[in-house]
Each structure stands twice: as C-alpha cells, then as structure tokens.
Amino acid sequence: MSSLHFPDLQQFIDCPREFWLAQQAETPRPRLPYPLAPELRQLAAQRIELQDQDPIWANFGPWRAAVDFIKASPNHPNQVRLYFVQASGSVYSPKHGFKEKYLKEWAFSYHLFCLAGYEVEQCYAIWIDKDYRYPGGEIPPKRLLKIHPLGQELAELRAETALLMQKAEALRLQKTAPKWDGQSFCKKKLACPFIQKYHGQEIPAFSIFQLPRHRLDRPPLDQALAQKKWDLTELDPELLPERWLLQQQSAKTGQAQVDVPALKEWLAQLQFPLQALDYEAVNPAVPFIPHSRPFQHIPFQFSWQVWPNKETEDIVSTNFLAQDKKEPTAGLMQALLDCAQPQGSILVWHKTFERERNRELAKRYPEHRDFLYRLNERLVDLEEIVTKGLYIDAKFEGRSSLKKVLPVLLPQMSYDELPIAEGLAAADAWWQLDQQPPQEQAQTRQALIDYCQLDTFSLIKMVQLLMRKFGETV
C-alpha cells in the first residue's frame, strides 16, 4: 500500500468514512500541499542563515512527513532544529498563539521525525508578515518573514497525534466499509463520496443541506435530521421562513420562484450603454511589484463588454492581458482608460472584488483616482438577484456563485469545455506563463482570455434573458 501523509491523517480526522474509501483506491487521495514558491524558500533559507535546500523527509512505518529546513544545533552536535515555513500571514497572534490547524500538521511532522531517530532540540515556525510593504528592490528576509520557536505545544500534541495515526492505520486495513448512522455528517454533507457510494439511492434531488444559511442544530432541520429526512420537499411548509419556502416550492414545481415586481424594479435601474467588467488577479505571498503587500490581489487581466442599447443584442468586447510580471497594472490601467464608457451601468458578479481592485488601483495611480471611483459608483452587482431573493431556483442548490447560476439560466453557456475554468487556475496559469515555451504561451493566453470573457459576456446575456422574460423589450 502507498505511504500516508498528513493530508491523509487530516482526512481521517474530518471524515473517517471518506478516508477509508480513499485508501481502498475507490476515490482520489487528498493531494499533498503545493511546494513553497522558490522565491519564498530562498528568503526563508536566508532568514535562518542556511543555503537553500529541498524539503527533508522522514519515514516511519507507512507514514511520511517533511520539514522545510533542518539545521544542526549550535549547542548540541547530535541534535537538530526543525523549521516549518507557512505561506500565510495568519499563523500566530500574541493573544491566541498558533492556529490549531498548523499545530496539528507540525506536531505530526515533529512526531514522525522523532520516531525516525532524529533528536530534536527545537522547532520553529516561519511565516509571512502580512503588514510588510514592499518598497521595491531586494526584499530583506527579516522584514518579510517572522520566526517564532514552538515551545511545549508540539510535545503536548504528540500523544494525541500518535493515537490518531494508530486509529487511521487500523481503519485503513479494515476490509468492510465503516458503518454510518445516517445522522453524522462531515463538511461535505451528502456530497461525501462515502455517502454517494453506499447511500446514493437515498440522496434526494434537493436536500435540506442546500438551504442558504441553514443550521442543523435548530428547528426545523434538527428534527428532520433526527428522523433522517433530508429531502427539502418533505419539510413542513408551515415551519419554514419565506426564503426557504420559496426554495421548497421551486424544488417541488421545477420552476424558479421570481419576485417579478422587485426584479423589474432592479432591471429598471440599469442604464445604457450597459457594460460588464471582470478582473483576474494574483495574490502571491512574496510581493513582486513595488508598493504592494503580501497576498495583495494584483490584477493582470480584465474583460469589458458593452451592450450599446436595447435596439440590438450585439455586444462589443474588449480584453486586456498583461504580457509579463514587470508591472501588470500599468498596461491594465491604460487599457481601462481607453475602453471604459463615460456613462452607463457596469455589471459585475460579487462586486466587492472589482470594487476593491479599483480602490487599490486608485492608490497606485492617484492621478486616475476620480476615474476609478466613478467606475465604482456605477457598479451594479448582478449576484443581488439571487442573494436578495428576487430569483430563487432550487437548482442553484442554495448558492449564488456564477458557476452555479449561469448553467441554470443559460444552459448553453458553460465553463465545462474551457481549458481554464476558474479563478485560481487562471491566476496559476498567468503566474507560470513565463516558464512555458512560446507556442504553449499563446495557447494559455487565449485560454485566459476565453475564460475571463465568458464571465462578462454571460452577465449581459443573463440580463438580456431576464428583460425578455419579465416584460422589458430587448
């Protein structure tokens, strides 16, 4: 059987049933963490006055663990110091100490290195100072990275970690599927692969877990859970708040529940030429352009669509994609100035993201502050038709993400066939672009444009659909 790593142990903690299923090779194993970015590894090595080195692995039984750096103790030649590097700015606070999720992972590695024969003098955590501001030039490691010794925290967790590892090993070797009481759920609820495989016939098309902002420990869901009634359509309508009742009616009838007067009023606010905007951004741990901070979203791409008027359904498209990492926002800012219409509503989906990018651009380019703040004043969030309950469809599964809503409203428009189909993949693809050969770069650039353009194009097409359906002439 293959080796076990901390993600396997965490899966066992979160859902022993899914862990067992994965160990039987019936579902994918949890992936190992992404390696540290090379620039972060190099800075961390400098921070502790070491030459950069690959992660060091320890093995004991079926288990494997890694630490980012090992350094010989200057006090005891036979002892070592272990260093754990986290690409995060929220690892430790003076008031609450280290976050539990990191302590568990470090305790696992510490325990395994001790079992493998290492005599560990001390462990250290290294993480990002999220308040650091990059002025440009070479980054001083001591300014970017914080370091703190781990005291008794890891030693105190060793016994608990060892017990969990023993239980996981035993369950891994179990030949029969674990039993399930029908009432205890992991975070995935009915989407848990174990439930899908062994109780799939019991899963309703629309479940109580798809209700927005549901609490399973409160009526009426606590009673439904106790009776193993997961079907949304079987809940007593008299016990449901209005929003849940409308979702139940949609599940029963197969039809969307629309607040037509409110939706018409929402549509009436839109001003032409109607536009749509979407940014894609990277947020690396190590700042790469001056006057930025760790994890700051740096936009590298946008798509801008214009629907001139209701006399036509034709849409004019403009796309920008930064060529490299030198200063992606400079070209982006100029492209915005060139394509933005001076009037008209600007559609976005979940406007917090676009609004914050415009505010940050205004800080970077104060000469364009008024222009960017006027853009923000014209932003209209199409997600509101879902979040405010103007258009409720059980097929949204209680969620309001564009990836859930678009296939329901416009089934012919889908992200499924796109090489790049979500924001994190887009950010990773652009970040790695300079490492690809020219032909692959051209393909990746087109895939990035296609993805971002679908986001904005779909916003206007959804509005056109809603206007046709609910009394507006298009």
C-alpha positions in Angstrom: 0.0 0.0 0.0 1.1 3.6 -0.6 2.5 5.9 2.0 0.4 8.0 4.3 1.0 11.7 4.8 -0.6 14.4 6.9 -3.4 15.2 4.4 -4.4 11.6 4.8 -4.5 12.0 8.6 -6.5 15.2 8.3 -8.9 13.4 6.1 -9.3 10.7 8.7 -10.0 13.4 11.3 -12.5 15.2 9.1 -14.3 12.1 7.8 -13.1 8.5 8.6 -15.5 7.1 6.1 -14.1 9.1 3.2 -10.6 8.2 4.4 -11.4 4.5 4.3 -12.9 4.8 0.8 -9.8 6.7 -0.5 -7.5 4.1 1.0 -9.4 1.4 -0.9 -8.4 3.3 -4.1 -12.0 4.0 -4.9 -11.8 7.8 -4.6 -8.8 10.1 -5.1 -6.5 10.6 -2.2 -6.1 14.1 -0.8 -3.4 15.9 -2.6 -0.1 16.9 -0.9 0.4 20.6 -0.2 1.8 22.7 -3.0 5.6 23.2 -2.6 6.7 26.6 -1.4 7.3 29.1 -4.1 11.0 29.2 -5.0 11.3 32.9 -4.0 9.8 32.2 -0.6 12.0 29.2 0.0 15.1 31.2 -0.8 14.1 34.1 1.5 13.3 31.6 4.3 16.7 30.0 3.9 18.3 33.4 4.2 16.2 34.2 7.2 17.8 31.3 9.1 21.2 31.7 7.5 21.1 28.5 5.6 21.8 27.5 2.0 18.5 26.7 0.2 17.7 23.0 0.5 14.9 20.7 -0.7 12.4 19.6 2.0 13.7 16.8 4.2 11.6 13.7 4.5 11.3 11.2 7.4 9.6 7.8 7.2 8.2 5.5 9.9 6.0 2.6 9.1 3.5 3.7 6.4 3.9 7.3 7.3 5.9 10.1 5.7 6.5 13.7 6.7 8.6 16.6 5.6 10.1 19.7 7.1 11.2 22.7 5.1 14.6 23.0 6.7 16.8 21.2 9.2 19.7 22.9 10.9 22.2 21.4 13.3 22.0 22.7 16.8 24.9 25.0 17.6 24.7 23.9 21.3 24.4 20.1 20.9 26.1 18.5 17.9 23.8 15.4 17.9 20.6 17.5 17.9 18.7 19.3 15.2 16.3 22.2 14.8 13.3 21.8 12.6 11.8 24.7 10.6 8.3 24.8 9.3 7.5 27.6 6.7 3.9 28.6 6.1 2.9 30.8 3.1 0.4 32.5 5.3 0.1 35.8 7.2 -2.4 34.4 9.8 -0.4 31.8 11.7 0.2 33.3 15.1 -1.3 36.0 17.3 0.1 37.2 20.7 -3.4 36.7 22.2 -4.3 33.3 20.8 -1.0 31.8 19.9 -0.6 29.5 16.9 -3.6 28.4 14.9 -4.6 24.8 15.7 -4.6 23.6 12.1 -0.9 24.5 11.8 0.0 23.0 15.2 -1.6 19.7 14.2 0.4 19.5 11.0 3.7 20.5 12.7 3.0 18.0 15.6 2.6 15.2 13.0 5.9 16.0 11.4 7.7 16.5 14.7 6.4 13.2 16.0 7.5 11.3 12.9 11.0 12.8 12.9 11.4 11.8 16.5 10.2 8.2 15.6 12.6 8.2 12.7 15.5 8.7 15.1 16.1 12.5 15.0 17.0 14.1 18.3 15.1 17.4 18.0 16.3 20.3 20.1 13.7 22.8 19.0 11.1 23.5 16.3 10.4 26.9 14.7 7.6 28.3 12.7 8.3 30.8 9.9 5.5 32.8 8.3 4.7 36.0 6.3 4.4 39.4 8.0 1.2 40.5 6.3 1.8 44.1 7.3 5.1 44.3 5.3 5.1 46.9 2.5 7.4 46.2 -0.4 9.2 49.4 -1.4 11.0 47.8 -4.4 14.4 46.3 -4.8 15.7 43.4 -2.8 13.5 42.1 -0.1 15.2 41.8 3.4 14.2 38.4 4.8 13.9 39.7 8.3 11.4 42.3 7.2 9.1 39.9 5.3 9.3 36.8 7.5 8.5 36.3 11.1 10.0 33.4 13.1 8.9 32.0 16.5 10.0 29.0 18.5 7.5 26.3 19.1 7.5 25.5 22.8 5.6 22.7 24.5 2.7 22.9 22.0 4.1 20.1 19.8 5.2 17.9 22.6 1.8 18.1 24.2 0.2 17.0 20.9 2.4 14.0 20.3 0.3 11.5 22.3 -2.9 12.6 20.6 -1.2 12.5 17.2 0.2 9.0 17.8 -3.3 7.7 18.8 -4.9 9.2 15.7 -2.2 7.7 13.5 -2.8 4.2 15.1 -6.6 4.5 14.5 -6.1 5.6 10.9 -3.8 2.7 10.2 -6.3 0.2 11.7 -9.2 1.7 9.6 -7.1 1.6 6.5 -6.7 -2.2 6.9 -10.3 -2.8 7.6 -11.9 -4.9 4.8 -15.5 -3.9 5.3 -17.0 -0.4 4.9 -17.4 1.5 8.1 -21.0 1.8 9.4 -22.9 5.1 9.2 -25.7 6.1 11.5 -27.4 8.4 8.9 -27.1 11.4 11.2 -23.5 12.3 11.4 -22.0 14.3 8.5 -18.7 15.7 7.5 -18.4 19.1 6.0 -19.3 17.7 2.6 -22.7 16.6 3.8 -24.5 14.5 1.2 -21.7 15.2 -1.3 -19.4 13.0 0.8 -18.0 10.3 -1.6 -18.8 7.6 1.0 -22.4 8.5 1.2 -22.6 8.9 -2.5 -21.3 5.4 -3.0 -23.1 3.4 -0.3 -26.2 5.5 0.2 -26.6 7.2 -3.2 -30.1 5.9 -3.7 -31.2 7.7 -0.5 -29.9 11.1 -1.6 -32.8 13.4 -2.8 -32.5 15.7 -5.8 -33.0 18.7 -3.4 -31.8 18.4 0.2 -32.1 20.4 3.4 -28.3 21.0 3.2 -28.9 23.2 0.1 -30.9 25.8 2.1 -29.0 29.0 2.4 -27.6 29.8 5.9 -29.0 26.6 7.4 -28.3 25.5 10.9 -28.7 21.8 11.5 -28.9 22.2 15.3 -32.0 24.4 15.1 -35.7 23.7 14.2 -36.9 22.5 11.9 -33.7 21.0 10.5 -32.7 19.3 13.8 -35.9 17.3 13.8 -35.6 16.4 10.1 -32.0 15.3 10.7 -33.0 13.1 13.7 -35.6 11.4 11.5 -33.2 11.0 8.7 -35.4 13.2 6.4 -33.0 15.0 4.1 -35.5 15.8 1.3 -36.2 19.5 1.1 -39.7 18.8 -0.4 -40.7 16.8 2.7 -40.2 19.6 5.3 -43.4 21.0 6.8 -44.0 24.3 4.9 -45.6 25.9 7.9 -42.2 25.7 9.7 -40.2 27.3 7.0 -39.2 31.0 6.7 -40.2 32.6 3.4 -36.9 32.3 1.6 -36.8 28.5 2.4 -40.4 28.1 1.5 -39.8 29.6 -1.9 -36.8 27.3 -2.5 -39.0 24.4 -1.5 -41.7 25.4 -3.9 -39.1 25.7 -6.6 -37.9 22.1 -5.8 -41.5 20.8 -5.9 -42.6 22.5 -9.1 -39.3 22.6 -11.0 -39.9 26.3 -11.6 -38.0 29.3 -10.4 -39.8 31.5 -7.8 -39.5 35.1 -9.0 -40.4 38.3 -7.2 -41.5 39.9 -10.5 -42.2 43.5 -9.3 -38.9 43.6 -7.4 -36.9 42.1 -10.3 -38.5 44.6 -12.7 -37.5 47.4 -10.4 -34.0 46.0 -10.2 -33.7 45.8 -14.0 -35.1 49.3 -14.4 -32.1 50.8 -12.6 -29.8 49.7 -15.3 -28.5 52.5 -17.6 -27.2 52.2 -21.1 -24.8 51.6 -22.6 -24.8 48.6 -20.3 -21.3 47.3 -19.6 -19.8 44.3 -17.7 -16.4 44.1 -16.0 -14.4 41.2 -14.6 -10.8 41.2 -13.2 -8.5 38.3 -12.8 -5.7 38.7 -10.2 -2.8 37.0 -8.5 -2.0 37.3 -4.8 1.4 35.9 -4.1 2.9 35.6 -0.7 6.0 37.4 -1.8 5.3 40.9 -3.2 6.6 41.3 -6.7 5.8 44.9 -7.7 6.8 48.0 -5.6 4.3 49.5 -3.1 2.4 46.2 -2.7 2.0 43.9 0.3 1.9 40.1 0.8 -1.2 38.4 -0.6 -2.4 41.7 -2.2 -4.6 41.0 -5.3 -2.7 42.4 -8.3 -5.0 42.4 -11.4 -3.3 41.2 -14.5 -6.3 40.8 -16.8 -9.8 42.2 -17.4 -12.7 41.7 -19.8 -15.0 44.6 -20.6 -18.3 44.1 -22.5 -20.6 46.9 -23.9 -24.2 46.4 -24.8 -24.9 49.8 -26.5 -28.7 49.8 -26.4 -31.9 47.8 -26.4 -32.3 48.1 -30.2 -29.7 45.4 -30.7 -28.4 42.3 -28.8 -24.9 42.8 -30.2 -22.1 43.1 -27.6 -18.8 44.8 -28.1 -15.9 43.1 -26.3 -12.5 44.4 -25.1 -9.9 42.2 -23.4 -6.6 43.0 -21.7 -4.0 40.5 -20.6 -0.6 41.7 -19.1 2.4 40.4 -21.0 4.6 39.8 -18.0 5.1 40.4 -14.3 7.1 43.6 -14.5 4.2 46.0 -13.9 1.0 44.4 -15.0 -1.2 47.1 -13.6 0.3 49.9 -15.7 -0.9 48.4 -19.0 -4.2 47.4 -17.4 -4.8 51.0 -16.1 -4.3 52.4 -19.6 -6.5 49.8 -21.2 -9.2 50.7 -18.7 -9.0 54.3 -19.6 -9.2 53.5 -23.3 -12.2 51.3 -23.2 -14.5 52.5 -20.4 -17.6 54.3 -21.5 -18.3 57.6 -19.6 -21.9 56.6 -18.8 -23.9 53.5 -18.2 -24.2 50.8 -15.5 -21.3 48.4 -15.1 -22.4 44.8 -14.3 -20.2 42.7 -12.0 -20.8 39.5 -10.1 -20.0 39.9 -6.4 -18.9 43.5 -6.6 -16.7 43.5 -3.6 -13.8 42.1 -5.6 -14.0 44.6 -8.5 -14.6 47.5 -6.2 -11.5 46.7 -4.1 -9.3 46.3 -7.1 -10.4 49.8 -8.3 -9.7 51.3 -4.9 -6.2 49.7 -4.9 -5.6 50.9 -8.4 -6.6 54.4 -7.3 -3.9 54.3 -4.6 -1.3 53.2 -7.1 -2.4 55.7 -9.7 -3.7 58.7 -7.8 -3.9 60.7 -11.0 -6.8 58.4 -12.0 -8.5 58.3 -8.7 -11.6 60.2 -9.8 -12.0 57.9 -12.8 -11.8 54.7 -10.8 -14.1 56.0 -8.0 -16.6 56.9 -10.7 -16.4 53.4 -12.0 -17.2 52.1 -8.5 -20.2 54.3 -8.3 -21.6 52.7 -11.4 -21.0 49.1 -10.4 -24.2 47.0 -10.3 -24.0 43.6 -8.7 -26.0 41.0 -10.7 -25.5 38.5 -7.9 -28.1 40.5 -5.9 -30.9 38.9 -7.9 -30.0 35.7 -6.1 -28.7 36.9 -2.7 -31.7 39.2 -2.2 -34.2 36.5 -3.2 -35.5 38.2 -6.4 -34.9 35.0 -8.4 -34.9 31.7 -6.4 -34.3 28.4 -8.2 -33.7 25.2 -6.3 -31.2 24.2 -9.0 -28.9 26.9 -7.6 -28.5 24.5 -4.6 -28.8 27.4 -2.2 -25.7 29.1 -3.6 -25.1 32.3 -5.5 -21.8 31.7 -7.4 -21.8 32.4 -11.1 -20.7 28.9 -11.8 -24.0 27.7 -10.1 -26.3 30.3 -11.5 -25.2 30.6 -15.2 -25.8 26.9 -16.2 -29.3 27.1 -14.8 -30.3 30.4 -16.5 -28.3 29.8 -19.7 -27.6 26.0 -20.1 -26.0 26.6 -23.5 -23.2 28.7 -21.8 -20.8 26.6 -19.8 -17.3 26.6 -18.3 -17.0 22.8 -18.7 -15.2 22.8 -22.0 -12.8 25.6 -21.2 -9.1 24.7 -20.6 -9.1 27.3 -17.7 -12.5 27.3 -15.9 -12.0 29.1 -12.6 -10.1 32.0 -11.0 -7.4 30.1 -9.1 -6.5 28.2 -12.2 -6.3 31.5 -14.2 -4.0 33.0 -11.6 -1.7 30.0 -11.6 -1.7 29.9 -15.4 -0.7 33.5 -15.7 2.0 33.2 -13.0 3.6 30.3 -14.7 3.3 31.8 -18.2 6.9 32.9 -18.4 8.1 29.3 -17.9 6.3 27.9 -20.9 7.6 27.7 -24.5 6.2 30.3 -26.9 3.6 28.0 -28.6 2.2 27.0 -25.2 2.2 30.6 -24.0 0.0 31.6 -27.0 -2.5 28.8 -26.1 -2.5 29.7 -22.4 -3.1 33.4 -23.2 -6.1 32.5 -25.4 -7.4 30.2 -22.7 -7.2 33.1 -20.2 -9.0 35.5 -22.5 -11.7 32.9 -23.2 -12.3 32.3 -19.5 -12.4 36.0 -18.4 -14.5 37.0 -21.5 -17.1 34.3 -20.7 -17.6 35.8 -17.2 -18.5 39.2 -18.6 -20.4 38.1 -21.7 -22.6 35.9 -19.5 -23.6 38.8 -17.3 -25.0 40.7 -20.2 -26.6 37.7 -21.7 -28.4 36.9 -18.4 -29.7 40.5 -18.2 -31.0 40.2 -21.8 -32.7 37.0 -20.8 -34.3 38.5 -17.7 -35.5 41.5 -19.7 -37.2 39.4 -22.3 -38.8 37.2 -19.7 -40.1 39.9 -17.4 -41.6 42.5 -19.7 -38.6 44.5 -20.9 -38.2 44.8 -24.6 -34.8 43.9 -26.0 
